[in-house]
Amino acid sequence: MSDRADIIPIETPIPADRQGAKRHYGVHPYFTRRPYNVVGDYIRRYSQERDRVLDPFGGSGVTAIEAFLENRIGMQNDINPLANFIAQGIADLTNGKLQDYADALHDIQERYQPQIGEVGNADEHALRELKRKLALPEDIDLPKNSDVGKYHELFSLRQLISLALLKEAVDSITNEDARKGMLLAWSATLSKLNKTFLSAEGRAESRGGSSIFSIYRYKVARTPVELPPWETFYERATNILKAKAEIDQAVNLKRNTGGWCGKFEVYAQDIEELGDRFPGAIDYIFTDPPYGGHISYLDLSTLWTAWLGLSPDPKIREKELIVGGGLNLSENLYVERLGKSVRACIRMLKPGRWFSIVFQHWNISYFEAILSSATDSGAELRAAVSQVGDPIWSMHKKKNSSVLAGELILTFHKTNERRKLKRDGIFDVANVLREVLENTPGEKIYGEYLFNKVVIEAWERSAIHKLNISRNDFIGLIEQFGWHYDEKNHYWVKQKPELLFNMSG
Ligand SMILES: C[S@@+](CC[C@H](N)C(=O)[O-])C[C@H]1O[C@@H](n2cnc3c(N)ncnc32)[C@H](O)[C@@H]1O
């Protein structure tokens, strides 16, 4: 067995560093981005410099970028072209000189700012004339649950023209590295200059966000906010310059302190195909698959992919791991594919290496699919850590009750001993829950932590299949044992004595 067998697994939650989130991850929005510091800690624990570190459901690239900056070979894979565009775009900020980026921004400011400013005062006729002359994306159909039917209806005429002018400006940049950096800024600007942008109450108008990221559909604001185009772009471009400075600093530090391998690879394959491409080749996998169907990644990315010319191949759409979505895929197919995805991950690992997967759902069959597939592919569960208490993840919970706010990071070790999942245990949810609550040292506990504890107990007692409880029944049991939910803090607290007295009286 390799030396990696001696690695002591991470057993405790790692608080998410949201405040200090690195600027480079902030340059472009994406769905459900994992906290970089948590992912970074996992990478440092389970892999070594120069290792191949893969995230097959890579999203905006947090895993591969952290791995890359930690002097590993960062391997990003996603079927969503937007995800790969963002990940590659951030990694590419290591290319070229900061001054060239700054010069390019200055140059397009001189050439285009006045023209874009005039769009704000132009009358309808002048706008229509301008529209005829500019390169615009195809006016494709939007998903059925959108407030508007066609792509162009996502923009006011002014927004459409301003974005087209900004894009023309970016495309005219001759320095390739700077052009790519500014294209990332343009794409981030697109997130703000459209009618799905909702400004946050009580905050500056520009501080809002798109409904695509809050309610996961194309909802058009009743009174859309029209942000000033040039200033919005300029802010995003300045973020790119800051991100580049920060990334350059991280890379130079490694370069100067010995051996920089600096590799970042991007793949756009269905995870099962990726498994066939890299058998036994990977040193560590950290991944966060899609759970269920509340985020239709490919459909929701149309806002960007349509204009960037990155629309996904219709064939790849069929491979999306999702319940429902544009193709209305079934839950049975989803569970089957989730299991196959885990098998693909284990197949890709070298023997003796580690695999971490984020789990967050109330549906136990999803959990069982992960555990049974890993076990019968020759991997052993070595740690299950509840990452709870992050306010951002609690927000996520409010939006969709089937998705747990606090997630579980499951870590497996590839031993190559294939086993069948045992299903002969006895399990009583209420008893186990009572035991966990009685052994809770403090006065408060997160619901997700409780649920995760119960799930792991069921697993250890070979009775995962017996754990069939709805969210409401689970909540009912917690209340029955005298705990009550603190709405403000999103955790459970032991009931106060005077409340108990009132209830019995
Ligand atoms: C939960 S997100 C990952 C987010 C990521 N952890 C981050 O920090 O940005 C899951 C990703 O899986 C991708 N995906 C869905 N089905 C896939 C498949 N069959 N193969 C590869 N990627 C897939 C989606 O496009 C989505 O970006």
The ligand as an ORCA input file, in Angstrom:
! r2SCAN-3c Opt
* xyz 0 1
  C     -22.726     21.667     -7.596
  S     -21.992     22.155     -9.086
  C     -20.307     22.263     -8.695
  C     -19.951     23.593     -8.078
  C     -18.487     23.680     -7.726
  N     -18.205     22.869     -6.572
  C     -18.011     25.105     -7.468
  O     -17.436     25.363     -6.393
  O     -18.213     25.973     -8.328
  C     -22.146     20.726    -10.074
  C     -21.633     20.840    -11.516
  O     -21.789     19.569    -12.161
  C     -21.956     19.803    -13.565
  N     -22.485     18.564    -14.196
  C     -23.765     18.111    -14.243
  N     -23.841     16.914    -14.853
  C     -22.571     16.579    -15.216
  C     -21.991     15.438    -15.864
  N     -22.745     14.408    -16.276
  N     -20.640     15.406    -16.028
  C     -19.869     16.453    -15.622
  N     -20.372     17.555    -15.023
  C     -21.698     17.628    -14.797
  C     -22.859     21.018    -13.603
  O     -22.732     21.711    -14.829
  C     -22.359     21.843    -12.388
  O     -21.460     22.862    -12.777
*
